[in-house]
Amino acid sequence: HIVDPENLLGRLADEGRGRNNPTGPVAIGLSELLSNSFFPAGKSKTMSDVINRTLRLLTDNPDAAVTFYRNAGTQLGVNSISKLIAALMRCLCMLIVQDKKMNCEDISNLSIVMADDEIDSAKVPPNTALMATIAESISILWGSIEVDLEHEQNESAADILIEVFSGNVLTEVYSHFESKTVEDLEDAKMAECSRACVAILNCAGKMKETEIDGLRAHVIGELAKVTDMPPEKRTRVNFSPNMALLCQWGMTEDVAQCLSNSILNYFSPENLVGKPTQSKKRKHRGKKAATKNELPQLDVETSLGILGNILKGSYPASLSARDSIIKSDAALTAISTALQSARAAAETIIKSSSDESEVGIAKIKHIGNAIECYGRLLIHTEAIKGEVPMRLSQDAKDLLAWVTDNIIPSMMKSVAADEENSLSKLDISAISGIGSPMSCDDPPRRKSNRRSARESDVSFLSSDQATLNTLPDSKHNSSISAVSIASASSVLSTFAEWLSISGAESFLLIHFSKWCQVLGTTDNIKTRESLLGSLLHVALRSLKDDRDTTVFKEVLLHLKDVVPGTKEKEIITDSLSIITSLRDEQIATQALATIIYVIRSIIIQTGDNDSASFLDMVGPGMKEVLLSILNNKRSSLLLAKCLLNEPKVSSIRESLVKEIRANSPMSDALAGVVRELSGEVVTDGEPENDIEVEEEEPPIILEQIEAAETSQLLSASVA
């Protein structure tokens, strides 16, 4: 049957940015089907035809266009893709020329890319989103043939690109979009301009610096202007692609020195209190740097932002810059030393005799950012070795031990010493960017069949957290508590990514489990909120990727006496909904079996209490966990099925069946399981103690011997 083009394009777009499968079999098939429509072959087809069809695709459905160009290599040769890239660049320059004409700007540097008849053939008015999509498509296509262009047989294809992109064309195109990023644009247009800038710099990195006139000096000159920007504008601009380009052009050590100098200066002992010293000749140095191609002095927020994007980013330029830094001993040492100065700064604040030192929320946030960057640097340093499986380095183990031996005790000590300190008024969860525990999307697979690291909601470096910069500066924050929480949260979020890459490691899980102690030892809601999201993030990753319940069980055990606040209830509900909604029912069943195990442990520990209801006996925190399960149709059914594996003579089983009857939405399937459970429940008045002695662990609990031994070790350490 016949399918109209709109539906085909809609499905192609959905395969790309909707389903995150832009190179899957469906996307490849659709791209092949549409290939001749948007890149027609034949001698009768002129470049104007290609340009007009290209513009039509980009205008009608830009998301479909991006997916189409990702798959161009499956049906086009290297030479054809080079011609397509050249055609797209002509389209982009043509739209910029029209935009410049409307603003009465000079177009001489761009019009040389096209013939006069091509300039006049444009039938689409220029708009920022369209131009950004064209730039992104160019970068994607070029990346698909970058390796092939190095082969001698593809020299003619490389010549096509050099002819179009060499000279000052890229500099002019980049300048056009870059100039708009410093204007008072709305967020949507700002994002489109930034997207275009990233794509253009990615393309520039694929060429030799000598082939592009003036771009290096221009990029460095823009970096020199950073410190003169108003703070609200500076935070909206992403400068990591600039540094990534310089790394691609052989300036890796210069980039590392520039970033490390500002970080070291900020965290120096003399600057821990008050504002760090600034260069009085900053503007002069910037101009001088632009002339001599020396990098300017940057502020710490910009440096950490650049470094964070390089260490977290998935753009090709970020990956390239990351590899360049790690492969350079001098660059890696400079960055590592600078980031460790944040750890030293945190230790100084924590060990200070007074908790009234003037440490503002910005400095606390920078400490968290820097420590997270350091953790990510350690992970990438191990990952680049290509060893499977990956192992924690000694530096990574030292970082974990530092939190366990220094940070966690200081958190517990500071809260116990002064329960009414200013931390109770400080929403530290906002600066750590922790809300819902995580989004359990499956990232791309690696050769080791492990999940690769990707951005997560708990990251300290998350740029999309709305609450990140909403806190008022306070000259007398509870420095010890706040810095402790920031340090622990940043390390937690970092090593949650390690679990995504390499899986559970006993050393890692032992430390995480010890950190759960904080949940049950503090009444400070903000302290718990800050760590609960990260701990559940780690617990879910470990459970989902490795079927390991160690951390999940420890979190639940320490929630027993916690009276959860509104935010904590949301975190608990979101976490459990993620587990119970997984397609792999075995994981959800294992999680529910762990919850039953924890409930049994709590009931045995607390003993009989005839006056208390079952939900009250399990404690307020576990009550919230259980209600979240009972109020969900699917999780209630899974819980009931789990109870079928419980010993028939069990008061826990009987009580949970009663709670299912009272609280769960009763479907036909659930009613059938409940009837089966009710028919097997024994209520002959046997003493609970006798029952417990004969009760065996349910076979559904899939805990490994290592996890059991770890739990015993942790219980002993808590005692």
N, C-alpha and C positions, 0 to 999 in steps of 0.2 A: 504494500500500500504506500501511498504518497504522504510524506511528512513535510510540512511547510518549513522554510528556513528559520523562522523565528523559534520554533520548537527545538530544532537542531542546535541553534546557537545557545538557547537557554540551557539545554542539557550539557553542552560543552562547557559553558560557564560554571555550571553546578559541579561538574567533575573536577574543575580546577579549584576555585576558591571556596566552593561550597563543601565538597566532599574531601578536599585536600588530596586529590589523586590526579594531578594534571598530566601525568605520564602513564596512566593506567591504560589497559586495553580498550576501554570504551572511548577515552579521550583521544587515543591514537587513531582509532577507527573513524571517529567523527572528523578529526583533523584531515585525514586522508580523503574522506568524502568531500570536504569543503575546499580542498587544496586548489583545484583548478578555478574555483569561483573567485578566490581572492589573490591567487598568484598565477594568472593565466599564462599558458605556454603558447608558443607559436610566433613565427616571424612577423605576423601582422599586428601583434600586440606591442604598442609603444609604451615608453616609460610613463607617459601621462595616463594610460589605461591602468597600469599597475598602481600608480599613486591614487587615482580616484577610487579604485576598488579597495585599496588598503584603507583609505580614509572612511569609506562606507562601513567596513567591518569595525574599525575602531570607534566609529560614532554610534553604530547600531547597538553594539554589545562589547564594551571594552574588556570585560572579564573573559568573554569567549575569545577575544583577540589574543589576550595574554596566553591562554591555554593553547590556542592554535599555534602560536609562535614557539611555545615550549616543545611542540612536537614536530616542528618543521623539518628537523633533521631526519625523521623517519621516512619522509617521502621526497626530500629534496637533497641534491648533492651540495658539496661545500661551495662550489662556484655559484649555484643558484641562491643559496642562503646569503652569500656575500652580496649578490645583486639585490636581494630582498632587503638586507640591512641598508644598502646604499639608497634604495627607494624610500625606506622609512626615514632615513636621515634627511633626504630631500623634502619629504612631507613635513618633518619637524621644522626644518629651516624655513620652509614656505609659510608655515603658520606663525613662526616668530617674526618673519618679515612683515606679515600682515598686521600683527600686533604692534610692531614698532612703527609701522606707517600710521596707524591710528593715533599713536602718541607722538608723531612727528620726530621720530628718532632715526639715527643713521642706520642704513641697512647694507652699506657697501661690503662689509666683511662677511655677510651671510649670502648675499645674492650671487656671489661667485660660485656657490655650490650648484646652482640650477641654471638651466637655460631660461630665457625670457618666456618661452611658451609654457614651461612648467610652472612658473610663478603665476601666470595668468589662468592656469587650468584649475586652480583651487576653487572648490564649490562648497567648502565647509568653513564657517567662520571660526576663528581661533578661540579656544577656551583652555583654561589651565589644566583641567582634568584630562582632556584629550591629549594635550601635549605631553603630560606626565606619563600617560599610558604608552605613547609612542616611544618615549625615551626608555621606559622600562622594557618594552618589547625589543628595542635595539640591543640593550644590554643582555637580555635573555638569549637572543639569537646568536650574538657574538660569543657568549660563553659556551654555547653548544658546539661551536666549531673551533674554539681557541686552540685546542691541541692539534687538530687536523691542519690548521694554518701553518704549523711549524714544519710540515713535510714539504719537501721540494716540489712534489707534483701539484701542490696547491698554491704555488707562488703567484699565479695569475689572480687567484681569489684574494690573496693578501694585498696585491697591488690595487685591487678595486677599492678596498677599505682605506688604504693609505691615501689614495687619490682624494677620497671624500673627506676623511677625518683629519688629515695633516694640516699644518699651518695654524692659523688662529681661529679656526671654525669652532672647535670644542671649547676654547676659552670664551668665545663670544656667546655660545649657547649656554654654557654654565653661568656666565655673568648675568645673562638675562633672567634666569630663574633665581639665582642667588640674591640679586638685588631686590627681588620681591619678598624674600624671606625676612628682610629687615624692615619691611613696611608694616603698617598696621593692618594686616590682613586678618580675615576671620580664620578660625582654626582649620576649616576644611580646605580653603585655598592654600593656607600655609603648609598643610600636610602634602598637598599635591606638588607644590614647588619643591619641598624637601625631597619628595620621591623622585622628581626629575633630576635634582642635583646629585643624588646618590647614584642614579643610573648613569649619568654623564661621567662622573668620576670613575665609576666601574669601567666604562669604556676607555677612558684615558689611561687607566692602569694596564690595559692590554697593549698599549703602544709604548714606544721609547719616549723618554722625556724630551729628547732632542727633536722629535717629530712634531711636537706641539708647542707652538710659540706662546710664551708668557704665562702658561697655566700654573707652573710651580710658584713663580713669584706672586701671582694673584692669590693662590691658595694660602700661602704664608702670610701675605698682607692682610687677608681676611682674618686669620688667626690673631694677628697683632691687634685687631680692632675689638676683640672679644671683651677685654676688660673695660672698655669704654662704653659697652652696651648697657642699657638699663637692665637690672636683674630679671625683670619679667620677660624681656625679649631674649636675654641670654639663655634662659632655661627652655625656650621654645625652639632653639636652633641646635641641630645635631652636627657636631664637628668631627665625629669619628671617621666619616668617609674621607675628610681632608687628610687626617693623619694616616689612614689606610693607604691612600694614594702615595703619600711620601714614602711609606714603607716599601711599596711596590717599586718605587724609583730609587731604592738604595739608601734611604735615610732612616733605617730602622733604629740605629743607635742614637741618632739625633732625636728622634721621636721619643724613645725611651728616656733619654736624659731630660728632655723638656717636661714630660709628665712626672717623672720621679722627683725632679727638683721642687716643683710646687707642692707635691705631697709631703716630702721631707720637711720643707719649710713650715708647712701648716701644722704638722704634728711634732715639731721640735719642742723640747721641754719648756723653753721660754715663752712659747705661744699657747700652751695648754690653757692658760687663763687669759681672757681678753682676746683681742683681735691679732692675727698674725701680722708680722711686719710686711709692708708692701714696698715695692720699688718706687721711688719718687720720680724716676725717669722712665716710667713704663711706656708712655706715648713715644718718646724719643727712641727707645729701644725697639719698639714695634716698627717704626719707619726704617730704622737701620737694618732690622732683620729682613724686611721686605726687599731691601737693596742687596744684601749680602747672602740671601737665602739661608739665614740663620733663624732658628725658631724662636719665637718670643716667649716671654714669661707669662704663664697662664695662672688663673686663680684655681684653687683646689676643687671647687665644684665642677668647673669645666673639665679639669684633668680627670677627675674620677668618673665623670659622665662619659668622656671619650673612652677611657679604659674599660668601663663597664660595658659599653656597647660593643667594643672589640671582643671582649671575653664572652659576651652573651649572644652577640649578633649572629644571624644565619646568612647574612648577605655575603656574596663571594669575596668582597673586599675585606670584610671583617675576618673571614676565615683566613685570607691571605696574610693580613696584618698580624693575626694571632700566631700563625705559623712562623712568620718572620721574626717576631719577638722571641718566641720560645727557642728557635734554632740559633739565635745569636746569644752566645754566653754573656757578652757585655750587656746587652739589652735586658735579658732575663734577670741578671743579677741586680741591675739598677731598679727595675720595676719591683722585684721581690723585696729588696731591702727597703724601698720606700713604703710599700704596703705594710710590711711588718712594723713600721714605726707607728702605725695606728694601734696595733696590738700593744706596743710599749706605752702609748699614750693612755689606752684603756687601763692598763695595769697601774699606771701612776695615779689616775683618778680613783680607782678602786682602793688602792692602798693608802690614800690620803687620810689623815686623821680627822678631817672635818668633812661633813657632807654638805657644806654650804658654799663650796667653791663655785665661782661663776662660770658654769658650763652651759651654754645655750643649747637649744634643741638642734640648731644647725650643726654644731660640732658633734653632737651625739649621732646625728644622721650620717655625717661624714665618716665617723668611726665605723659605724655599721657597714656603710658602702665599701670602705677600704678593706675591712676584714672579709667581706664576701668576695670582693675581687681577688684577694689573696687565695682564698679557698678555691675559687674557680681556676686561678692560674695553676695551682697545684694539680687539679684534676686534668686540665688540658696538657700539662707537662707530662703526665703519665699516659694520657690517651694518645699523644703524638708518637709514642714509642711503638704503638701497634701491637703490643703484647696482649694475648688473650689467654686467660682472663686478666684483667687489670688488677693490680694490687695497690693497696694504700702505701704511699711513700712514707718514710720516717717523718718528713715535715708535716704531712697530713695527720699522722698519728699524734704528733706533738701538738697540733692545733686542737684536736679533739680532747686530748688529755688536759690541755690548758683550760678549756671550758669546764671540764669535769672537776679539776682540782682547784681552780681559782674562781671562775665566774659563778658557777652554781652555788658554792658555799657563800660567796659574797652576797648573792641575791637573797638567800635564805637568812643570812645574818642581818643584813640591812633592814629587811622587812620585820624580822623578829625584834630588832632593837628599837624600831620606831614605827609602829603601825599607823601612826597619824601623820607620817611625813608627807611632803608635797607630792610624792609619787601618786598618791590616791587621786590627785586632781590632774595628773598628767597622763593623757591618752597615748601611751607609748606604742600601742598597737598601730596607731596611724603612721608613725614614721617607719615602722618596719614593713608597712604595706601588706599586713596580714589581715585577711578577711575570711572569706570562704577558703577552706583548706587547700583545695586545688581543683584543677580541671583535668580529669584523667583521660585526656586525649592521647591516642597512641602516636608517638613521634615516629619518624622514619627508622627503619631497621639498619643496623650496622652488620659488618661481616660476622661479628661474634653473636649475632642474633639477639643482642641486647638492645634496649631502647637507648637512643642517643639523648644527650642533654638538650633541654630546650627551656624556654622561659616558663616560669610558673608563677601563680598568683602570690606565693609567699615570698618571692624574692625581694630583698632589700632594694635591688636595683630596678624594680618594676616601675616603668615610667607611666603606666596607665592607672595607677592607684589615685583615686580622686582625693583621698585624705592625706596624701603624702606631705603636702606643704601647708596644711591648714592649721598647724599648731602655732600659738603665739609664742614668741621668744620669752623666756623667763631667765632672769639672771640668777635665780636661786632654785633651779630644779634639783631634785634629789639625784645628785650626780652619780653616786655609787650605784644606786638601783637602776637608774635609766641606762647608764653605760653597760651595766651587766646584762640587762635585757637585750639591748641592741647587739651586743657581742654574741650572746647565745643564739638569738634569732638569725643573725647573719650566717653563723656556722651551720645551723640546722638547715636553712634553706639551701646552702651550698651542697651539703652532703646528701640532701635528698636527691639532688641531681646525680650524685655518684651512684646511688641505688638504681637510678634509671639506666645508667651505663653499664655498671659492673655487677649489680646485684648485691644481695645481703652478704655481709662479712661479719663474723662474730665479734671482732674488735669494735666495729662500728656500732652494732646493735647493743652491745654491753654499755657503751657510753650513752647512747640515746636513752636507754632504759633508766639509767641512773638519773638522767635529767628530768624524768617524769616525777621525781620526788617533789619538785617545786610545786606541782599542781596540788598536792595534798597538804602542803605545809604553809601555804600563805592564804590569807583571807582577802588579799588585794586582787580585786577583779581585773584590773588593768594588767597586772603582772601575769595572771593566768591567761587572759585573752591573747597576750603577746606570744606566749609559748604554745598554747593549745593548738592553734592553727598549724604551726610548724611541726609539732609532734605528731599530729594526726596526718599531716602531709607525708611525713616519713613512714608512719605506720601503714598508710594506704599503699604507698609505693612498694614497701616491703611485702605486703600481703598480695598485692596485685601482680607484681613481677616475679616474686620468689616463693609465694605461698608460705611465707614466714610470719607467724603471729606474735613474735616476741614483743615488739614495741607496742602493737595494738593491745595486747593483754596488759602490759604494764600501764599504759594510759588509762585503761578502764579500771584497773585496780586502784589507781590513785585518784580516780574521780569519785570514789565511794562517798567521801565526806564533803565534797565540793557542792556548794549551793550555787548552781550556774546562773549567771546573769543573762540578760536578753541576747547579747552578742555571743556568749558561749553556747546558748541553746541553738542559735543559728548555725554555729560552727559544727556542733554535734549532729544536728539534723542534716546539714549538707553532706557531711562526711558519710553518714550511714546511708543516705540516699544514693551516693555515688557507688557504694559497695553493693547495695541491693539491686541497683539497676544495671550492673554489669551483665554482659551476655553470658559470660562463663558462670553458670549457676554454682559450680563447685566452689569458687572463691567466696561467693556470698554465703554459701552454706558453711564454709569453714569459719567465716567471720561470726556467723550466728552461733556456731558451736563454741567459739571462744567466749562469746557473751554469756552463754549458759554456764560455761566453766567458771567465769568470774563471779557470776551470781551465786553459784554453789559455794565458792570459796568465801564469799562475804557472809552468806547465811551460816556456814559452819563456824566462822570466826565470831560472829555476833551472838550465836546461840538462839534459843527459843525465846520468843516474845509474843505471848498470846494477845496482848493488847494492841499490837502494831499490825497494820496491814502488810501484805507481802511487798508492795511497792515501797512502803516506808522502810521496811527492813533492809532493802538493798542499798539504801542511802540516796540522797537527793540527786547526785550526779548520775548514778546508774539508773535511777528512776527515769530521768530524762532520756537516757539511752534506750531503755526498754519501751517507753511510750512512743518514741520515734519509730521503733520497729513495729509496735502494735498498731499504730495509726495508719500504716501503709499496707495496702492490699497484698502486694507481692511479697513483702518481707514477712508479713504475718503467716502466709502460707508456707514460706520456707522455714520459718521458725517452728511451725507445727510439724513439718516433715522431719526437722532435726529432733524433735521430741520423741519421734517414733524410735530413734536410736538410743534414747535414754533408758536406763533400767526401769522395768515396769514398776518396781517397788521404790518410788521416789517421790518425796513430798515436793521437791523442786518441780518435777514434771507436773504434778497435780496442780500446784499453784499457778504455773504458767498457763496451763490449759484454762483455768478459771479466768485469768487475765485476758486471754485471747477471746473467750466468750464475752467478756465485759467491754473490751475496748476496740476490738478489731472489726473492720468492715467484713461481714460474713458473706463470702461467695459460696457457690455450690461446692467448689473444690475444697475450700477451707472447711466447710461444714462436714464434708465427708471424712476429712482427716481428724477433725475434732471428735466426731462420733467414734472413730476407731480408737483414738486416745482415751476417750471417756470409758469405753468398754473394757480397757485394760488397766485402768487406774485401780490400785489396791488401797482401801481405806479401812483396814482391820485393826487400826489402833496400835500397830507395832511401834515400839520406840524408835525415834529418828536415829538415835545413835547406832542401834543394831543394823538399821538399813544402810547407814553410811559405811559401816565396816565392810559389808559385803558388796558395796557398790563398786563397779569397775568403771574406768574411764571409757566414755563412749567412743566407739571406733571412728566416728566422724571427725574427731579431733585429730588433725594430721600433723601435730607438732613433732618435730624431730627431737632426737635425744639431746642434741646440742642445745636446743631451745629450752628443754626442761632443766638441763644443768645450769644454763644461764639464769633461769628464773630462780632456782634455789640459791645461786650465788648472790643474786640481787636481793632476795629476801633476807639473806644473812647480813648483807651490807647495810640494809635499812634498819634491821634490828640492832 
